[in-house]
């Protein structure tokens, strides 16, 4: 009955777009909408479905946007009678009755992008062991593999969390690429001396970029000594930034 909504959902998911769906679960009175009716909204616009009334659709659109922002489901009752005091909304319509909906947000998982020179990197291994606690998707990019770096340079990372675990001057072009993308979080595991040299090169080769966007050293200061402690400090900082941006 609603097969045409599936390709739309797939497209939104593939393009990392958040969306929410409201499904009518119960009606009373002469409402045009019946159980099973759906509305899908993304980017503050209804992309699919209707309840048969622009005023009803507007109310539901507001609730869909709120569910995406809060990342929470909601049971919603809309009375088609302005005198009803038991519902979430009371609409002044000639239909009378009630519409009950269930709202579900679909928020895509953000990426934790980790640049390495080898997939055997010990810090990478320690960080990967903590990924399940972040609720995000790990993406490992080996800068010594051309197919991976070609893909990196063609993609947008503005919604991601990026950590450079590299230790080579080749990282300059990658730093500049991420600075252009402005990810949610960008850091590098480096000594201050090497980091300062990197930044000077970036400023020389790519003038105009805001180098203050990249953090060094990566991680929360927990006086980390071991590889595992450094991994914990970095992942903890990413979780902190994720929560500051209300990302789940």
Buried (B, 14 or more C-beta within 10 A) or exposed (E): EEEEBEEBBEEBEEEBBBBBBBBBBEBEEEBEBEEEBBBBBBEEEBBBBBBEBEEBBEBBBEBBBBBBEEBEEBEBBBBBBEEBEEBBBBBEBEBEBBBBBBBBBBBBEBBBBBBBBEEEBEBBEBBBEBBEEBEBEBBBBBBEEEEBBEEBEEBEBEBBBBBBBBBEEEBBBBBBBBBBBBBBBBBBBBEEEBBEBBBEBBEEEBEEBEBEBBBBBBBBEEEBEEBBBBBBBBBBBBBEBBEEEEBE
